Amino acid sequence: MALTVLGVLVGGLAFRISLPVESWFWYDEIYGATFASGTLYEALLGPLRFDLHPPLYYLQLWLWARVDAGDTWLRLNSAAWGLAAAVMAWQVARQCLGEREAWIALFLMLVVPAAVVTAQDLRMYPMLMALALMSSWGALLWFSPRPAARTGAWMLALAGVAAAYSHATGVLIPVAAAVFSLLLWRQTTAHRVTMRGWILVQGLVAVAVLPAVLNSMIRSVGHMTLPDGAVVVGTLTRLLLDQAAMQHPALLVLGVLLLAGSILGAWWSSLRWMFVAYVLFPILLLLAVSYFVRPVWHLRALYPLTPFLVLGGAVALARLGDVLARMTRLRGAASAPALLMTMLLVVLAVWNASLVEKSHRYPAAVEFVQSHLAPGDIVWAPDFVSAWAVKRYWIGPRWGSITRIQGEPTSEQWRRIYDRLGDPWLERIGLAAEGRSIAAGESRIYTGPGVDETMLGRSSIWVVGNQAAPAGEALQGEGYVLLREEDFRGVGVAEFAFIGPPDPKD
């Protein structure tokens, strides 16, 4: 069995690697690529200083990058977590359903478009899928005879804490695990587990994740929405079919039918309470918070639901196969629905991969600047993510320190923190900048807002970033004019040429 599972996983990995995917890192991926390429301390400090999300995902990515910090190897981290999620889905299905449903779930997790596309992105969503499944498996073991119950307690605690410290909305996973445990408690005789032990474990998890919850509460995210019915339906269908669901009304209908099949499959099986805890409860919670507190609805916050939709779908396909076998009395008819669905999802995953057009073509932007750069010119990336990307694709993954080379904080919150800490404490904790520029061949790459004296007097200054031309407006008051402007899928490149000091009369 182990060899069979391994063979299936190798096939799934080969399928995912063979898909047409644009290979550079876009804006969100640059965070992980940068934190993983520095020191261990920077992998811990960097997310706290520059990112919305807690640092645990970046810490494990840092360990992964000890082998290599290149784009290809780093992206395989997501692929590995995707395979781990598939194995977890197989194991959970074996634990509470049966062998046939487990194999169906394994195959579906390897080809369902949402799981495929997240496993090709340098983000934490495959890891969250695996952790969500691990916590559900731990809850199942918790209500098993000892020593399995003790193992389940450790799995519940570790998965919940790890999820909360890997993503701003990762706290949904330990909360869902607590709900699932309570629902299981109602179905279990009292002698199999004690309420005192359950309260102890949940209390320890709650205390451990409290700092992560507070961190998420004080951070703001611009891409969250207040959803209406159409947005909710579109988001849920994308949890299975990703962008392909939005390309044609027929595919949207297919996505809705797959969702309905998953719900019915889960409700008619022993997955019922797991589905309530890990799918329905997070959806209702995010809707309630969005409407009564602040908008928090987003596709990425719901990606950990995908494996549980797959488990429900596996049950539905197995039951449909049984009905078909009874009706036709044909050998192999019981496997036909699962086989056809797997083939359909393979086709949709391939198509979906061709639809995913990455934004922020940093390598092309860097290549353009390098080909037009004259001796003495400098490059200025005002926002820190663009600066990291330019340095990565100009100098290499291990270009230098994100804290020693940085500009002034752009947010009022961090400017106040820097002012309160003062230079001595900034130096002690590693946040003191030695400068804002780094050598890149015969040129220099500057980061951070504002124009200083060391930048001026050059024949040309190349501004690179999300809003390159507006960011360079400060140069126009220093005797520069916008000479040319290019766009590389959201990465602007603007050349400002020096025409002389401004006329004091103007």
C-alpha positions as CSV (number, residue, x, y, z in Angstrom):
1,M,0.0,0.0,0.0
2,A,2.8,2.4,0.9
3,L,4.4,1.8,-2.6
4,T,1.1,2.4,-4.3
5,V,0.5,5.7,-2.4
6,L,4.1,6.7,-3.3
7,G,3.5,5.9,-6.9
8,V,0.3,7.9,-7.0
9,L,2.1,10.9,-5.4
10,V,5.0,10.8,-7.8
11,G,2.4,10.7,-10.7
12,G,0.6,13.7,-9.1
13,L,3.8,15.6,-8.7
14,A,4.9,14.9,-12.3
15,F,1.4,16.1,-13.5
16,R,1.7,19.4,-11.6
17,I,5.3,20.0,-12.6
18,S,4.4,19.4,-16.3
19,L,1.7,22.1,-16.3
20,P,2.5,25.4,-18.1
21,V,3.3,27.8,-15.3
22,E,5.1,31.1,-15.5
23,S,8.1,30.6,-13.3
24,W,9.0,34.0,-11.8
25,F,7.8,35.1,-8.3
26,W,5.1,37.8,-8.3
27,Y,4.5,40.4,-5.5
28,D,3.1,38.1,-2.8
29,E,5.7,35.4,-3.5
30,I,8.6,37.8,-3.1
31,Y,7.9,37.9,0.6
32,G,8.6,34.3,1.2
33,A,11.5,34.1,-1.3
34,T,13.2,37.1,0.4
35,F,12.7,35.9,4.0
36,A,13.9,32.4,3.1
37,S,17.1,33.7,1.5
38,G,18.5,35.6,4.5
39,T,19.5,34.7,8.0
40,L,17.3,32.8,10.5
41,Y,16.9,35.9,12.5
42,E,15.7,37.8,9.4
43,A,13.3,35.0,8.6
44,L,11.7,35.6,12.1
45,L,12.1,39.4,12.2
46,G,11.2,40.1,8.6
47,P,7.6,39.0,8.7
48,L,6.9,40.9,11.9
49,R,8.4,44.0,10.5
50,F,7.2,43.9,6.9
51,D,4.3,41.4,6.5
52,L,0.8,40.9,7.6
53,H,1.3,37.2,8.3
54,P,3.0,35.5,11.3
55,P,6.4,34.0,10.7
56,L,6.1,30.2,11.0
57,Y,5.5,29.5,7.3
58,Y,8.5,31.6,6.5
59,L,10.7,29.8,9.1
60,Q,10.0,26.4,7.6
61,L,10.6,27.9,4.1
62,W,14.0,29.2,5.5
63,L,14.9,25.6,6.4
64,W,13.9,24.5,3.0
65,A,16.1,27.1,1.4
66,R,19.2,25.8,3.1
67,V,19.4,23.4,0.2
68,D,19.0,26.1,-2.5
69,A,17.3,29.6,-2.6
70,G,16.5,29.5,-6.3
71,D,13.0,29.9,-7.7
72,T,12.6,26.3,-8.7
73,W,13.6,24.7,-5.4
74,L,11.6,27.2,-3.3
75,R,8.5,26.5,-5.3
76,L,8.8,22.8,-4.7
77,N,8.1,23.6,-1.0
78,S,4.5,24.3,-1.9
79,A,4.4,21.2,-4.0
80,A,5.6,19.1,-1.1
81,W,2.9,20.5,1.2
82,G,0.4,19.8,-1.5
83,L,1.4,16.2,-1.5
84,A,1.3,16.1,2.3
85,A,-2.3,17.4,2.1
86,A,-3.2,14.7,-0.3
87,V,-1.8,12.0,2.0
88,M,-3.6,13.6,4.9
89,A,-6.9,13.5,3.0
90,W,-6.3,9.8,2.2
91,Q,-5.6,9.0,5.8
92,V,-8.6,10.9,7.2
93,A,-10.8,9.2,4.7
94,R,-9.4,5.8,5.7
95,Q,-10.0,6.7,9.3
96,C,-13.7,7.6,9.0
97,L,-14.9,6.3,5.6
98,G,-13.2,3.4,4.0
99,E,-10.5,2.3,1.5
100,R,-12.4,3.1,-1.7
101,E,-13.3,6.6,-0.5
102,A,-9.7,7.2,0.6
103,W,-8.3,6.4,-2.8
104,I,-10.8,8.6,-4.5
105,A,-10.0,11.4,-2.2
106,L,-6.2,10.9,-2.8
107,F,-6.7,11.1,-6.6
108,L,-9.0,14.1,-6.4
109,M,-6.6,16.1,-4.2
110,L,-3.9,15.6,-6.8
111,V,-5.9,17.0,-9.7
112,V,-8.6,19.4,-8.4
113,P,-7.7,22.8,-9.9
114,A,-7.6,24.8,-6.6
115,A,-5.2,22.3,-4.9
116,V,-3.1,22.2,-8.1
117,V,-2.8,26.0,-8.5
118,T,-2.0,26.6,-4.8
119,A,0.7,24.0,-4.9
120,Q,2.5,25.9,-7.7
121,D,2.5,29.2,-5.8
122,L,5.0,30.2,-3.1
123,R,2.4,30.8,-0.5
124,M,1.2,29.0,2.7
125,Y,-2.1,27.6,1.5
126,P,-1.0,24.0,0.8
127,M,0.5,24.0,4.2
128,L,-2.7,25.2,5.8
129,M,-4.7,22.5,3.9
130,A,-2.4,19.9,5.4
131,L,-2.6,21.4,8.9
132,A,-6.4,21.6,8.7
133,L,-6.6,17.9,7.8
134,M,-4.0,17.0,10.5
135,S,-6.2,18.7,13.1
136,S,-9.3,16.9,12.0
137,W,-7.3,13.6,12.1
138,G,-6.1,14.5,15.6
139,A,-9.7,15.1,16.7
140,L,-10.7,11.7,15.4
141,L,-7.9,10.0,17.3
142,W,-8.7,12.0,20.4
143,F,-11.9,10.0,20.6
144,S,-10.1,6.7,20.1
145,P,-8.8,4.3,22.7
146,R,-5.4,5.2,24.2
147,P,-2.6,5.5,23.2
148,A,-4.2,6.9,20.0
149,A,-6.0,9.5,22.0
150,R,-2.7,10.9,23.3
151,T,-1.4,11.1,19.8
152,G,-4.6,12.9,18.8
153,A,-4.1,15.5,21.5
154,W,-0.6,16.3,20.3
155,M,-1.8,16.5,16.6
156,L,-4.7,18.8,17.6
157,A,-2.4,21.1,19.6
158,L,0.5,21.2,17.1
159,A,-1.7,21.7,14.0
160,G,-3.8,24.4,15.6
161,V,-0.9,26.4,16.8
162,A,1.1,26.0,13.6
163,A,-1.9,27.2,11.5
164,A,-2.4,30.2,13.6
165,Y,1.2,31.2,13.3
166,S,1.3,30.6,9.5
167,H,-1.4,32.9,8.2
168,A,-3.4,35.9,9.4
169,T,-6.6,33.8,9.2
170,G,-5.0,30.5,10.3
171,V,-6.7,30.8,13.7
172,L,-9.9,29.5,11.9
173,I,-8.3,26.0,11.9
174,P,-7.9,25.6,15.7
175,V,-11.4,27.1,16.2
176,A,-12.8,24.6,13.7
177,A,-11.0,21.8,15.5
178,A,-12.6,22.9,18.8
179,V,-16.0,22.9,17.2
180,F,-15.4,19.5,15.6
181,S,-14.3,18.1,18.9
182,L,-17.4,19.3,20.7
183,L,-19.6,17.8,18.0
184,L,-17.8,14.5,18.3
185,W,-18.1,14.7,22.1
186,R,-21.9,14.5,21.7
187,Q,-21.6,11.3,19.8
188,T,-19.1,9.6,22.2
189,T,-19.6,7.9,25.5
190,A,-18.2,9.7,28.5
191,H,-15.7,7.1,29.5
192,R,-13.6,7.4,26.3
193,V,-12.3,10.8,27.0
194,T,-12.6,13.3,29.8
195,M,-13.8,16.8,29.6
196,R,-11.0,17.9,31.8
197,G,-8.4,16.8,29.3
198,W,-10.2,18.4,26.4
199,I,-10.5,21.7,28.2
200,L,-6.8,21.6,29.1
201,V,-5.7,21.0,25.5
202,Q,-8.0,23.7,24.1
203,G,-7.0,26.1,26.8
204,L,-3.3,25.6,26.1
205,V,-4.0,26.1,22.3
206,A,-6.0,29.3,23.0
207,V,-3.2,30.8,25.1
208,A,-0.6,29.8,22.6
209,V,-2.4,31.4,19.6
210,L,-3.5,34.6,21.4
211,P,-0.5,36.6,20.2
212,A,-1.3,35.6,16.6
213,V,-4.9,36.6,17.0
214,L,-4.0,40.0,18.4
215,N,-1.5,40.5,15.5
216,S,-4.2,39.8,13.0
217,M,-6.7,42.1,14.7
218,I,-4.4,45.1,14.5
219,R,-3.3,44.6,10.9
220,S,-5.3,45.9,8.0
221,V,-5.7,44.2,4.6
222,G,-6.9,46.1,1.5
223,H,-8.2,43.2,-0.5
224,M,-10.8,41.9,1.8
225,T,-14.4,42.4,0.7
226,L,-18.0,42.5,2.0
227,P,-19.5,39.7,0.0
228,D,-22.9,39.5,-1.6
229,G,-24.6,36.3,-2.8
230,A,-22.8,36.2,-6.1
231,V,-19.4,36.7,-4.5
232,V,-20.0,34.0,-2.0
233,V,-21.1,31.5,-4.7
234,G,-18.1,32.5,-6.9
235,T,-15.7,32.1,-4.1
236,L,-16.9,28.7,-3.1
237,T,-16.8,27.3,-6.7
238,R,-13.3,28.6,-7.0
239,L,-12.3,26.5,-3.9
240,L,-12.6,23.6,-6.3
241,L,-12.2,24.8,-9.9
242,D,-10.3,28.1,-9.3
243,Q,-10.4,30.5,-12.2
244,A,-11.8,28.0,-14.6
245,A,-15.2,28.2,-12.8
246,M,-15.5,31.9,-13.9
247,Q,-14.8,31.4,-17.6
248,H,-18.3,30.1,-18.7
249,P,-21.7,29.9,-17.1
250,A,-21.7,26.1,-17.7
251,L,-18.5,25.8,-15.7
252,L,-20.0,27.9,-12.9
253,V,-23.0,25.5,-12.9
254,L,-20.6,22.6,-12.8
255,G,-18.9,24.1,-9.8
256,V,-22.2,24.6,-8.0
257,L,-23.1,21.0,-8.7
258,L,-19.8,19.8,-7.4
259,L,-20.3,21.8,-4.2
260,A,-23.8,20.3,-3.8
261,G,-22.4,16.8,-4.3
262,S,-19.7,17.5,-1.7
263,I,-22.3,18.7,0.8
264,L,-24.6,15.8,0.2
265,G,-21.8,13.3,0.3
266,A,-20.6,14.6,3.6
267,W,-24.0,14.8,5.1
268,W,-24.9,11.2,4.3
269,S,-21.7,9.9,5.8
270,S,-19.7,10.0,9.0
271,L,-18.1,13.2,7.7
272,R,-21.2,15.2,8.6
273,W,-19.8,16.9,11.7
274,M,-16.4,17.3,10.2
275,F,-18.0,19.1,7.3
276,V,-20.0,21.3,9.7
277,A,-16.9,22.3,11.7
278,Y,-14.4,22.8,8.9
279,V,-16.6,24.1,6.0
280,L,-19.9,25.5,7.2
281,F,-18.7,27.0,10.4
282,P,-15.7,29.0,8.8
283,I,-18.0,30.3,6.0
284,L,-20.7,31.5,8.5
285,L,-18.0,33.0,10.8
286,L,-16.4,35.0,8.0
287,L,-19.7,36.2,6.8
288,A,-20.7,37.3,10.3
289,V,-17.4,39.1,10.9
290,S,-17.6,40.7,7.5
291,Y,-21.0,42.1,8.1
292,F,-20.8,43.0,11.8
293,V,-17.1,43.8,12.5
294,R,-15.0,44.5,9.3
295,P,-14.7,42.9,5.9
296,V,-12.6,39.7,6.1
297,W,-14.1,37.6,3.2
298,H,-11.5,36.4,0.7
299,L,-10.8,33.3,-1.3
300,R,-7.4,32.8,0.3
301,A,-8.8,32.7,3.8
302,L,-11.1,29.8,2.7
303,Y,-8.5,27.6,0.8
304,P,-8.2,25.2,3.8
305,L,-11.8,24.2,3.1
306,T,-10.8,22.6,-0.2
307,P,-9.7,19.2,1.2
308,F,-13.0,18.8,3.1
309,L,-15.0,19.5,0.0
310,V,-12.9,16.9,-1.8
311,L,-13.6,14.4,1.0
312,G,-17.4,15.0,0.6
313,G,-17.0,14.6,-3.1
314,A,-15.2,11.3,-2.7
315,V,-18.2,10.0,-0.7
316,A,-20.7,11.2,-3.3
317,L,-18.7,9.6,-6.2
318,A,-18.5,6.3,-4.3
319,R,-22.2,6.3,-3.6
320,L,-23.0,7.2,-7.2
321,G,-20.8,4.3,-8.3
322,D,-22.7,1.9,-6.1
323,V,-26.0,3.1,-7.6
324,L,-24.6,2.7,-11.2
325,A,-23.3,-0.8,-10.5
326,R,-26.7,-1.9,-9.2
327,M,-28.4,-0.5,-12.2
328,T,-26.1,-1.8,-14.9
329,R,-24.6,-4.9,-13.2
330,L,-21.5,-4.2,-15.1
331,R,-18.0,-5.0,-13.8
332,G,-16.1,-1.8,-12.9
333,A,-19.2,0.4,-13.1
334,A,-18.7,1.3,-9.4
335,S,-15.4,3.0,-10.3
336,A,-16.7,4.9,-13.4
337,P,-18.0,8.1,-11.7
338,A,-14.7,8.6,-9.8
339,L,-12.6,7.8,-12.9
340,L,-14.6,10.2,-15.1
341,M,-14.5,13.0,-12.5
342,T,-10.7,12.6,-12.2
343,M,-10.3,12.8,-15.9
344,L,-12.5,15.9,-16.1
345,L,-10.6,17.6,-13.3
346,V,-7.3,16.8,-15.0
347,V,-8.6,18.6,-18.1
348,L,-9.8,21.6,-16.0
349,A,-6.6,21.7,-14.1
350,V,-4.6,21.9,-17.3
351,W,-6.9,24.6,-18.7
352,N,-6.9,26.5,-15.4
353,A,-3.1,26.5,-15.4
354,S,-3.1,28.2,-18.8
355,L,-5.6,30.8,-17.5
356,V,-3.4,31.9,-14.6
357,E,-1.5,34.9,-15.8
358,K,1.0,36.0,-13.2
359,S,1.3,39.7,-12.5
360,H,4.5,41.6,-11.7
361,R,7.0,40.4,-14.2
362,Y,10.0,41.4,-12.2
363,P,12.7,39.5,-14.3
364,A,11.5,41.2,-17.5
365,A,11.5,44.6,-15.8
366,V,15.0,44.0,-14.5
367,E,16.2,42.8,-17.9
368,F,14.7,45.9,-19.6
369,V,16.5,48.3,-17.2
370,Q,19.8,46.4,-17.5
371,S,19.7,46.7,-21.3
372,H,19.1,50.4,-21.3
373,L,21.1,51.4,-18.2
374,A,24.0,53.9,-18.9
375,P,27.1,54.2,-16.8
376,G,26.4,56.4,-13.7
377,D,22.6,55.7,-13.8
378,I,20.9,54.4,-10.6
379,V,17.8,52.3,-9.9
380,W,15.2,53.4,-7.4
381,A,12.5,51.0,-6.1
382,P,10.5,53.1,-3.6
383,D,8.4,50.2,-2.1
384,F,10.4,47.5,-0.3
385,V,8.8,44.5,-2.1
386,S,9.8,45.8,-5.5
387,A,13.3,46.6,-4.2
388,W,13.6,43.0,-2.9
389,A,12.5,41.7,-6.3
390,V,14.8,43.9,-8.3
391,K,17.8,42.8,-6.1
392,R,16.8,39.2,-6.4
393,Y,16.7,39.1,-10.1
394,W,19.6,41.5,-10.6
395,I,22.1,40.3,-8.0
396,G,20.7,36.9,-6.9
397,P,18.6,35.4,-4.1
398,R,21.2,36.1,-1.3
399,W,21.8,39.7,-2.2
400,G,22.0,41.0,1.4
401,S,20.1,42.0,4.5
402,I,16.5,43.2,4.4
403,T,17.0,45.2,7.7
404,R,20.5,46.6,7.1
405,I,19.4,47.8,3.7
406,Q,16.1,49.6,4.0
407,G,14.6,53.1,3.7
408,E,12.4,54.9,6.2
409,P,9.1,53.2,7.3
410,T,6.3,54.0,5.0
411,S,3.4,53.5,7.5
412,E,2.6,55.8,10.4
413,Q,2.4,52.9,12.8
414,W,6.0,51.7,12.1
415,R,7.4,55.2,12.0
416,R,6.1,55.7,15.5
417,I,7.6,52.4,16.6
418,Y,11.0,53.3,15.2
419,D,10.8,56.7,16.9
420,R,10.0,55.1,20.3
421,L,12.7,52.5,20.0
422,G,15.4,55.0,19.1
423,D,18.7,54.2,17.4
424,P,20.3,52.2,20.3
425,W,17.3,49.7,20.5
426,L,17.0,49.5,16.7
427,E,20.6,48.5,16.6
428,R,20.2,45.9,19.4
429,I,17.3,44.1,17.7
430,G,18.7,44.3,14.2
431,L,16.4,46.9,12.7
432,A,18.9,49.7,12.3
433,A,19.7,50.4,8.6
434,E,23.3,50.8,7.5
435,G,22.0,52.4,4.3
436,R,19.3,52.4,1.7
437,S,21.3,51.3,-1.4
438,I,23.3,48.4,-2.6
439,A,25.8,48.0,-5.4
440,A,24.6,46.2,-8.5
441,G,27.5,46.0,-10.9
442,E,28.5,49.6,-11.9
443,S,25.1,50.9,-10.6
444,R,23.3,51.1,-7.3
445,I,19.8,50.0,-6.3
446,Y,18.0,52.3,-3.9
447,T,15.0,51.4,-1.7
448,G,12.6,53.4,0.4
449,P,10.5,56.5,-0.1
450,G,11.9,60.0,-0.6
451,V,14.8,61.4,-2.6
452,D,18.2,62.2,-0.9
453,E,21.4,63.9,-2.0
454,T,23.2,60.7,-2.9
455,M,20.6,60.0,-5.6
456,L,20.7,63.4,-7.3
457,G,22.9,64.6,-10.1
458,R,22.8,61.3,-12.1
459,S,22.1,61.5,-15.8
460,S,19.1,59.1,-15.4
461,I,17.3,57.6,-12.5
462,W,15.2,54.4,-13.2
463,V,12.2,54.1,-11.0
464,V,10.8,50.5,-10.6
465,G,7.6,49.6,-8.7
466,N,3.9,49.3,-8.7
467,Q,3.5,53.0,-9.3
468,A,6.8,54.0,-10.9
469,A,5.9,57.2,-12.6
470,P,3.9,58.7,-9.7
471,A,6.6,57.7,-7.2
472,G,9.1,59.6,-9.4
473,E,7.2,62.9,-9.2
474,A,9.6,64.0,-6.4
475,L,12.4,63.9,-9.0
476,Q,10.7,66.4,-11.2
477,G,11.3,69.1,-8.6
478,E,15.0,68.3,-8.7
479,G,15.5,68.9,-12.3
480,Y,14.4,65.6,-13.8
481,V,11.7,64.9,-16.4
482,L,10.0,61.6,-17.3
483,L,11.7,60.3,-20.4
484,R,10.0,56.9,-20.9
485,E,7.7,54.5,-19.1
486,E,7.0,50.8,-19.5
487,D,4.7,48.3,-17.8
488,F,5.5,44.7,-17.0
489,R,2.1,43.3,-15.8
490,G,1.9,45.8,-12.9
491,V,5.6,46.5,-12.5
492,G,6.2,50.0,-13.8
493,V,9.6,51.1,-15.1
494,A,10.1,54.8,-15.6
495,E,13.2,56.6,-16.7
496,F,13.7,60.1,-15.4
497,A,16.4,62.1,-17.2
498,F,18.3,65.1,-15.7
499,I,17.9,68.3,-17.6
500,G,19.4,70.7,-15.1
501,P,18.6,72.3,-11.7
502,P,15.2,73.9,-11.6
503,D,14.9,77.6,-12.2
504,P,14.5,79.5,-8.9
505,K,12.1,81.9,-10.6
506,D,9.8,78.9,-11.3
